[in-house]
Amino acid sequence: MEGKVLPGTFWNCVPWTDTRALSVEIKKSGIPATFSHSGHSVYIVATEIMTLLRNIIDPQAFQGIPISIVGHAGDYEMLNSLDCVDCVDEQHSEFRR
């Protein structure tokens, strides 16, 4: 069974353990790219680029999850960051929720 990527699924720095094949549909056609933010709040990266990243970044810092793009040939992965750092120091900041 194949699952579809849901917006906001990969933003909390948690390893993805679901073994079902994932797919995403192209919302707006254009020139094929090796890296895309996808409009689903996930980064879709060509497997060749993910291989390069694995050679220069600690492999424990991110996860590559195989994904197919409906109607498009090629090997792609979603980049799931596992090493997240808060970008706002809440104790020393003033903000409203």
Sequence and secondary structure as in RCSB ss.txt:
>XXXX:A:sequence
MEGKVLPGTFWNCVPWTDTRALSVEIKKSGIPATFSHSGHSVYIVATEIMTLLRNIIDPQAFQGIPISIVGHAGD
YEMLNSLDCVDCVDEQHSEFRR
>XXXX:A:secstr
 EEE  TTTT S       SEEEE  SS  S  SEE TTTTSEEEEHHHHHHHHHHS GGGEEEEEEEETTEEEE
EEEEEE     SS GGG     
